[in-house]
């Protein structure tokens, strides 16, 4: 005769309790990474977390971002994201020797953000002691990412030299004096009858000169 056992259920409960404990004890740390490698680091680190079985200690990896709208040359809009801290990834973790090694040895990770401890002798940089982010700082960062209105971006700025591609001023050259991304328009000084004249143009009517 066999009897039912509570072992699987107890194991599940223990795992859930461990996860809850980790969430309570884990702190957020900023990790400096190679420029442009933020997503790659996040993917690699999440894989290493599973490989080294430290998911109960490293509980979250984030790249804070805000919404943005990029204006293309043809005037169309592309919804995208802007990194809040380019070159950094935030990791929520319980810091110990094992988790430090998992994060620190991930490809393209430069170092934790923290206090540099000087070497006792010799030259060169000392060891960096990771310092957790303050609770208020973390709240501010994630509040910013969730509430900020989309930023409109365009590869055009005051002072840029442009040439008009279409319309009554086609082939005229000029200089940008004002950019209005929200209206998809700009103002440029064009030389008309020998005088610099401000003219309003659509983004898709002009091209920036190198």
Phi, psi and omega per residue, in radians:
X1 nan 2.381 3.125
X2 -1.917 2.665 -3.118
X3 -2.117 2.547 3.102
X4 -1.170 2.570 -3.139
X5 -2.133 2.617 -3.136
X6 -1.647 0.131 -3.052
X7 -1.045 -0.856 3.128
X8 -1.037 -0.731 -3.121
X9 -1.146 -0.745 3.128
X10 -1.110 -0.683 3.122
X11 -1.094 -0.721 3.119
X12 -1.111 -0.759 3.131
X13 -1.086 -0.702 3.136
X14 -1.138 -0.682 3.116
X15 -1.132 -0.727 3.131
X16 -1.144 -0.698 3.127
X17 -1.148 -0.689 3.123
X18 -1.119 -0.700 3.136
X19 -1.140 -0.721 3.121
X20 -1.132 -0.709 3.112
X21 -1.089 -0.739 3.137
X22 -1.076 -0.740 3.140
X23 -1.095 -0.620 -3.133
X24 -1.290 -0.657 -3.048
X25 -1.571 -0.411 -3.067
X26 -1.170 2.502 3.082
X27 -2.120 2.786 3.118
X28 -1.544 2.326 3.084
X29 -2.183 2.521 3.050
X30 -1.638 2.327 -3.122
X31 -2.118 2.157 3.118
X32 -1.408 2.329 -3.117
X33 -2.269 2.906 3.116
X34 -1.076 2.475 -3.100
X35 -0.988 2.283 3.115
X36 1.430 0.027 -3.075
X37 -1.904 0.292 -3.056
X38 -1.042 -0.849 -3.114
X39 -1.165 -0.664 3.128
X40 -1.109 -0.737 3.117
X41 -1.111 -0.758 3.139
X42 -1.029 -0.822 3.137
X43 -1.098 -0.834 -3.120
X44 -1.115 -0.721 -3.122
X45 -1.157 -0.717 3.116
X46 -1.098 -0.600 3.075
X47 -1.206 -0.726 3.142
X48 -1.166 -0.567 3.102
X49 -1.043 -0.735 3.119
X50 -1.264 -0.731 -3.110
X51 -1.060 -0.757 -3.104
X52 -1.636 0.120 3.036
X53 0.952 0.899 3.115
X54 -2.120 0.458 -3.105
X55 -1.101 -0.423 3.125
X56 -1.398 -0.182 3.137
X57 -1.942 -0.607 3.049
X58 -1.872 1.772 -2.896
X59 -1.776 -0.219 -3.092
X60 -2.830 2.426 3.070
X61 -2.251 2.178 -3.056
X62 -2.348 2.597 2.967
X63 -2.058 1.664 -3.096
X64 -1.005 2.338 -3.137
X65 -2.551 2.791 3.082
X66 -2.139 2.677 3.137
X67 -1.211 2.596 3.107
X68 -2.551 2.745 3.082
X69 -2.167 2.106 -3.132
X70 -1.761 2.199 3.123
X71 -1.505 2.087 3.096
X72 -1.382 2.964 -3.130
X73 -1.072 -0.548 -3.128
X74 -1.453 0.091 3.107
X75 1.572 -0.168 3.125
X76 -1.273 2.799 -3.063
X77 -1.958 2.335 3.109
X78 -2.019 2.108 3.123
X79 -1.394 2.229 -3.076
X80 -2.499 -2.912 -3.133
X81 -2.309 2.550 3.081
X82 -1.989 2.250 3.093
X83 -1.187 2.350 3.102
X84 -1.253 -0.719 -3.139
X85 -2.223 1.418 3.120
X86 -0.981 2.348 3.131
X87 1.581 0.129 3.141
X88 -2.409 2.599 3.036
X89 -2.227 2.455 3.110
X90 -1.750 2.345 -3.103
X91 -2.217 2.195 3.091
X92 -1.694 2.045 -2.963
X93 -2.760 2.826 2.926
X94 -1.651 2.018 -3.034
X95 -1.425 2.110 2.965
X96 -2.585 -3.078 -3.081
X97 -1.029 -0.716 -3.095
X98 -1.155 -0.861 -3.095
X99 -1.216 -0.594 3.086
X100 -1.054 -0.783 -3.133
X101 -1.111 -0.728 -3.115
X102 -1.070 -0.785 -3.125
X103 -1.284 -0.868 -3.023
X104 -1.090 -0.561 -3.090
X105 -1.650 0.189 3.050
X106 -1.300 2.408 -3.121
X107 -0.947 2.390 3.077
X108 1.310 0.077 3.020
X109 -1.446 2.285 3.129
X110 -1.590 -0.938 3.125
X111 -3.083 2.890 2.968
X112 -1.273 2.708 2.980
X113 -1.528 2.256 -3.107
X114 -3.088 -2.694 -3.119
X115 -1.741 2.180 -3.137
X116 -1.387 2.198 3.125
X117 -1.729 2.125 -3.071
X118 -1.157 2.557 3.106
X119 -1.264 2.582 -3.125
X120 -1.177 -0.565 3.141
X121 -2.652 2.837 3.113
X122 1.417 3.099 -3.133
X123 -1.790 3.022 3.117
X124 1.794 2.933 -3.107
X125 -1.309 2.549 3.122
X126 -1.518 -2.943 -3.127
X127 -1.394 2.442 3.100
X128 -1.666 2.129 3.086
X129 -1.546 1.983 -3.116
X130 -1.049 2.359 3.096
X131 -2.055 2.250 -3.131
X132 -1.212 2.652 3.072
X133 -1.290 2.596 3.099
X134 -1.216 2.646 -3.121
X135 -1.043 -0.718 -3.131
X136 -1.163 -0.616 3.118
X137 -1.156 -0.736 3.117
X138 -1.103 -0.761 3.121
X139 -1.064 -0.732 -3.126
X140 -1.119 -0.735 -3.116
X141 -1.075 -0.874 -3.062
X142 -1.330 -0.439 3.033
X143 -1.185 -0.708 3.115
X144 -1.077 -0.723 -3.101
X145 -1.219 -0.487 -3.070
X146 -1.585 -0.398 -3.010
X147 -1.912 -0.317 -3.036
X148 -1.188 2.395 3.074
X149 -1.242 2.618 3.139
X150 -0.987 2.343 3.081
X151 -1.559 2.276 3.134
X152 -1.559 2.184 -3.087
X153 -2.044 2.460 3.033
X154 -2.582 2.564 -3.113
X155 -1.469 1.040 -3.123
X156 -2.683 2.376 -3.117
X157 -2.523 2.833 3.100
X158 -0.975 2.310 -3.136
X159 1.743 -0.271 3.130
X160 -1.180 2.512 3.061
X161 -1.560 2.338 -3.107
X162 -2.296 2.853 2.992
X163 -2.225 2.416 -3.103
X164 -1.442 2.274 -3.059
X165 -1.676 -0.441 -3.077
X166 -2.641 2.951 3.134
X167 1.598 -3.049 -3.073
X168 -1.126 -0.309 -3.111
X169 -1.884 0.413 -3.139
X170 -0.938 2.379 3.132
X171 1.341 -0.020 3.035
X172 -1.293 2.525 3.055
X173 -1.903 2.650 -3.122
X174 -2.884 -2.953 -3.110
X175 -2.259 2.345 -3.129
X176 -1.233 2.285 3.103
X177 -2.039 -0.220 3.140
X178 -2.807 2.418 3.112
X179 -2.157 2.277 3.115
X180 -2.145 1.436 -3.076
X181 -1.013 -0.649 -3.094
X182 -1.137 -0.392 3.132
X183 -1.830 -0.048 -3.088
X184 0.999 0.663 -3.137
X185 -2.385 2.849 3.050
X186 -2.530 2.864 3.029
X187 -1.999 2.404 3.136
X188 -2.356 2.576 3.046
X189 -1.507 2.039 3.093
X190 -1.965 2.492 3.118
X191 -1.454 1.804 -3.107
X192 -2.035 2.121 -3.078
X193 0.939 0.653 3.064
X194 1.406 0.096 -3.127
X195 -2.177 2.466 3.064
X196 -1.257 2.078 -3.068
X197 -2.176 2.233 3.103
X198 -1.269 2.247 -3.123
X199 -2.267 2.348 3.103
X200 -1.555 2.317 -3.080
X201 -2.359 2.678 3.027
X202 -1.332 2.655 3.113
X203 -0.985 -0.683 -3.073
X204 -1.385 0.060 3.097
X205 -1.639 -0.167 -3.016
X206 -2.238 2.866 3.074
X207 -2.422 2.338 3.135
X208 -1.281 2.368 3.117
X209 -1.604 2.442 -3.127
X210 -1.360 nan nan
